[in-house]
Amino acid sequence: MKLRKLPILLLTPLIFSGMPRAFTQNIPIQDWLVKPVAAKAQVIKSTDGKDLVLQNGLVKRVFRLSPNLACIDYTNLSTGQQLLRSVREEARLTINGKTYNIGGLTGQTEKAYLLPEWVDGFKAGAIDFRYVSYDVKPITPRIKWNDNRFWSLAAKPATGKTVSFLYKPQAEELSGLEVNVIYEIYDGISLIVKSLKVENKGAKLFKIDQVVNEVLGMVEEESSVEGNFEIMKKPSGIYFETNYAFNNSMNYANSDQTTHWKADSTYTSQVHYRYQTPVLLEIYPEKAKGIELKAGATLNSVRTHELLMNRDDRESCGLAVRKMYRTVAPWTSANPIFMHLVSKNENQVRTAIDQCAATGYEALIVSFGSNLNMEDTTQANLNKWKALADYAHSKNIKIGGYSLFSSRSISPDDDVVDPKTGKPGGAFFGHAPCFGSKWGLWYRDNIKNFYTQTGFDIWENDGPYPGDVCASTTHPGHTGLDDSQWKQMEIQKELYTWLNEKGVYINAPDWYFLDGTHKIGLGYREVNFSLPRDHQKILNRQNIFDATWIKTPSMGWGFVPLTQYQGGGSAATLEPLAEHLKDYEQLMVQYYGAGVQACYRGPRLYDTEETKQTVVNVINWYKKYRNILNSDVIHLRRADGRDWDGILHVNPDQKEKGLMMLYNPTKEKITRTIKVPLYYTGLTDMAKVKEKEGSFKNYKLNRDYTIDLTFTIAPESYTWFVIEGSTSTKTSAL
């Protein structure tokens, strides 16, 4: 259906970033972000037997099987977009200093586009790894996550198909090596995940200096005769993410270590005069060299997640990425209600547990600067914390604690060694232990022992940041500088996976979601929590708004300093709580109303009966609307202190299709009429809306899937609206 572009009357000065640009374009026959797709993942041979086809109704990837295996078609079935313009190798290995292609075909001379009839004339490279066979199995969970331990939003194991292509080398010097190129195609989402498994089935050692696990000759995004490679647009319509990301930046884009856009000089018909169009994608970690693959050993590459987009507006792309996390890392939808306790003794811990139980909180994390030391390996320490864990569990409260790895020096023998000086130092935070050192391996084993012995449920791990390379040649966990980053990452990811499978919830300040962590910081500046409370309220809403474009609400934590944090005095803190009850309540509502858990850091949750009842009321409200409050965020207007701001939660699968939080930071009562975008609620005809616990009113949707809604908010206050389907609502025709 072609929609006319309609004039939109804005009664307030804003642009609705939540409104898909495609309202003025062709809408897909079926939008998988709104309505589930019936088609299932398939791996089938073409009728002529030449090709193998991976498809699920949303994405199709076709492989020619002979004379070597190569991808010849990569299509977004929702939009009809063809992503490929040329055939490339399936992957690439550098072994013992020499580079080898895995699969691929040669002979394509025109590389601006690829015609199917050309493929029969292509040939296999003489020394390329040759395709042998394939195997198809159902997708199995990567982590055996126990989804009953913590509240989660519809976290179900993903389904789909896994196909593994086996390759063997042509070169005699590689005898014994086998490579499996593995593709996973998922039901209900336009996602393919690609990885490599390299096995040494021979008797000699191989040194792996590079594993390139994806190579794509992609269609260019723009036509530029001249231009700077770095600023030219990269191919769109597809999002790449791997499980090799770190940078302490709280978002993937700045944490990515593997995505490399390159020019393709063999593409001689491109418009760019110097052949500098960014059209060649390669995925590999740059600092992962010199990895020794001993006889009988296996090397697993990074996993590349390739997500094809319906549209290119920011909200739609973000919603797709958020659905990807819920699909491949369902543990990220867990979102327990927790307190961050500052304690000096066991009695304070027990009191906090009692307060959590009395107010409806679900978990307690013993914060930094408290009396918990996980590195104390004495039996007396383990027994003490096991007793406290038992007490918490008797009250149906989960318990966890904070542990620092990085940002400190252990010893000259255990610290990261700077390759420039040959001495300890040069880490992300100056000095830090190496995870491959003797102490680092002890730390890993000790954390496992602590959680086994005490029955703790949550781990807040401050660091490590294994982007730190280490030039030591005596650390038992890595050989030298070349493999130090890779080996530290492997140690850390194994620990996170182990804890996750034991049912431990993990807060970590870097991007390890795909290997087992649950939550990361929203992204904030810690010193801002020393600013006055009225500043914090607006800044917190900005942090929430900015952090939920690609993160689900459950994937980020915020911060509320109940007691002084890095300064600021009484103007910045909430204690005594009873004297700042209005600010305390609104800070809770802002976070819980966004579905975001904050670290309420202090010695207690309440100090008077009135304070207790306020906390109870907010928690009860949050739990009543928990499913929709933890659903995806549509971004309405970012807080600026000048006018209203707000967000809209949407979920077409829930009774409450939407819940909108609106704020008035000004000192005057305001009345506004806005257009509320309901496309992602799945509603197409009618909606019923109520303010707070009032009565529902029916609204007919405009042709752009919006409704016109008028609201009034008191000074320095907030309101909220629940949106459901009207009895006359048509289910969906998207």
Summary of the structure (lengths in Angstrom):
residues: 734
radius of gyration: 27.2
end to end distance: 9.7
largest distance: 81.2
contacts: 2491
relative contact order: 0.10
helix: 22%
strand: 30%
